[in-house]
């Protein structure tokens, strides 16, 4: 697989409740996002910018909860496919936003796990769903903060920067196991 193929992916999810399409590529941080949920759009653009990803994301759904969850699942699936075998794998970034301070510690090595919380049930669920679909481990630590918007946005910025670090090409498979492959049937 070429390096370009390993750092670019598309994922689609369609249910009776939602339709989501995501294209993601390691790039310059350009984003075209339309989910009908303004704050979710803002967080997806923020994530793409800080992660250095080119992102095209279009989604429609019946309820805000369903839409946010299915965007997380679809984006996570695309991120799992876009992660090259020679990714540096680990990222650790702390982000300040006004009074909020949030740390994101990430491992894109194929093991889904999430530990939070952040003070929003919708975006807490987003993070958990994203990690399950992306097969990544994410620990989000809210070090301080009062404004929920600032905390959630700092979490997405820290996650983006951690992803930028984790997706950097290490030149080799960064695991004592070597490259892992699994076939789904």
N, C-alpha and C positions, 0 to 999 in steps of 0.2 A: 504494500500500500504506500502510495506517495505521501509526502509530508502534507501536501494540500488536502488530500482526501482525509487524512487523519485529523485535521483541524477544522473541518467543515461538515455540517450535518443538517438534515431536515427531519422534522418529526411532525406528525399530524395525529390529532385525536378527535373523534366524532362520537357523540352519544346523543340520546334524545334531549339532553340538557344543554350541551355545548358543542361548538366546533372551534378547534384551535389549530393553527398552523404556525410552525416556528422554523426559521432558517437561521443558523448561527455559524459564524466563522471567526477564527482568530484574525483580528484585523486592526482597525483604527478606533473603534468605539462608536461607530455610526449606528443609529437605531431608527427604525421605522416601526412604531408600535401603535396599535389601535385595538383596545380591548373593550371600549365603552365605559371603563372604570378609570376616571382620571388619576386617582392616586396610584393604582396599579400600573397605568401607563408610565407615570413618573418614576416609579420604582424600577420598572424594566429598562427604561432609558438610562437611569442612574447605574444600574447593574452593568449594562453593556458598556457604558462610558468608562467606568472604573476598572472593569475586567479587560478592556481593550478588545471587545468583541464587536463584530458587525452583526446586528440582529434585525431580523424582519419577523414581526409577530402580529398576527391578526387573530382575534378571537371574538366570538359571540356566544351568549348564553342566556339562560332564563333567570337565574338568581346570581347575585354578586358572589356568594359563597361558592357555588358550583364553578363559576367562571375563574375565580382566583385559584381554586384547587386544581382545575384542569390546565390552566396556564402553567402552574408549578410542575405538574406531572409531565406536560409536553416539553417544556423548557428543560427539565431534568433529563428526559430521554435524549434530547438533542445534545445536551452537554456531555452525557456519557459517551455518545457516538463521536463527538468532536475531540475528545481527550486522546491525544496521541500516546502510544506505548512508551515513548521516551520523555513524557512530561516529567518535570521536576517533582511532581506529585503533591508536595506539601506547600501550604501557604499559611501565613500567620500575620494578620494586620489588625491594627487598632485604629479606630476612626473617631475623631471628635466632631460633633456638630452642636454648636452652642454649648448648652449645659450637659449634653449627652456624650457619653464615652462608651463605645462598644468594641469588643474584641471578637474577631472571627478567626478560628483555627480550623484549617481545612486539610483533608487528605482525599485526593481523587483516585485512590488506589482500588476502588471497586467494592468497598464495604459500606453499605448504607447504614448510617446512624446519625441521629440528631439529638443534640442536647441544648436546651435553651434555659429559660423562656425569654421571649420578648413580650412586651405588654400590649399585645393585640391578638385576640384569638384567631382572627382571619389570617394574619401574617405569620403567626406561630404555626398554624396549620400549613401555610404556604411553604415554610422552611422545611417542615417534616416531610411533606409530600415531595418537594423538590429533591431532598436528600435520598429518599427512597428510589425515585426514578433515575437520579443521576448516579446512583451507587457510590455516593461520597459520604464521608464522615465530616460533620460540621458541629463544632462547639461554638455557640454564641454566648458571650458573657457581657451582660449589661453592667459595666463598672460604675456608672452613675447616670443620672438623668431623671427628668420629671415630665417633660413634654413627650407624649407618646409618638407624635409625628417625628420628632427629632431622633428618638431612639430607633424607630423602625427604619428611618432613612439612613442613619449611621450604620445600622446592621447591614443594609443592602450595599452601602459603599464599602464597608469593611469586607463583606463577602466578595464583592467585585475585585478589590485589590488582592485579596487572598487567592482568588481564581487566576488573576493575572500572573501571580508568582508561581502557582501550582502548574499552570499550563506551559510555562517556559520550557524550551527544549533542553533537556539535560544531556542529550547525546547518547544516552543508554537507558535501558530499563532500570528504574530506580526501585528494585526490590530484590531481596535475597531469593525469592521464588522464581525470578525471571519473568518473562512474559506469560500472562495468564490468558487462557482462552476458554470460552464456554459456549456451547452450542445450544440454542433454544429450539425446541420442537413443539 
